[in-house]
Amino acid sequence: MGSMEAIISSRVMRNSHAYVVHEIGLSIIKGEFPLESILPGHLDLMEKYGVSRTVIREAMKTLSAKGLILPRSKVGTRVQNKSNWNLLDYDVIAWHFESGVDTEFLQHLSEIRLSFEPFAAELAAKNANEQDIAELFDLAEAMGVATDSRAKRAEVDVKFHLALITASKNPIMHSVGSMIEAALAGIFAISSPRDDTKKVDANASAHRAIVLAIADRDGQRARAAMENVIRIGLKRVLEHK
């Protein structure tokens, strides 16, 4: 599995198994291996990627677990329809961003975020301890450092949102947050303000408003502040596109 830094900087791990999984998975997302088509046979894939039969076999197992392909005896390995893809899988999300996400996909991601992040903020206002709040304040302040690179600010942004979900003290919500880490990293890599001091300050201020509401134990205000951050981020992403 790739790391948050890999998504932000568009680097991918390159050991043999990860390399083949990445190349085939990305090709499927891009449509280079069309939906419902049959993948080339193992020998052809071995030659194409310069790896052993064992590597191809294990890569097929990984891609099958992600819902992208379905091996069938006497038929071959078929590319699955999108309805079968695990769109919460870290790599599947990452490949969407690497291939160039469309407006519809970004809108869907934002809708998912709006369905639980504002409530996570409301829960954090109830359940966060002083250490959680201090960490969130530190991360919000770090987002306001205009001298940092966009990639660095995007990385801090991801940490803020994951820390807030953790501060909700809901373990299931924490698991959901971990699953969409790649989506957050991809979105913030696009939406993080460029080196414009006013925009950087405004972004930090919007996040600080969430923390202030949590510190005041005002759940409704925390919810509204989080919704505001998500909607502003979506607007920036769509403008970028």
Secondary structure, DSSP 8 states (H G I E B T S, - for coil): ---HHHHHHT----SHHHHHHHHHHHHHHHTSS-TT-B---HHHHHHHHT--HHHHHHHHHHHHHTTSEEEETTTEEEE--GGGS-TTSHHHHHHHHHH---HHHHHHHHHHHHHHHHHHHHHHHHH--HHHHHHHHHHHHHTT-TTS-HHHHHHHHHHHHHHHHHHTT-HHHHHHHHHTHHHHHHHHHHHS--S-HHHHHHHHHHHHHHHHHHHTT-HHHHHHHHHHHHHHHHHHHHHH-
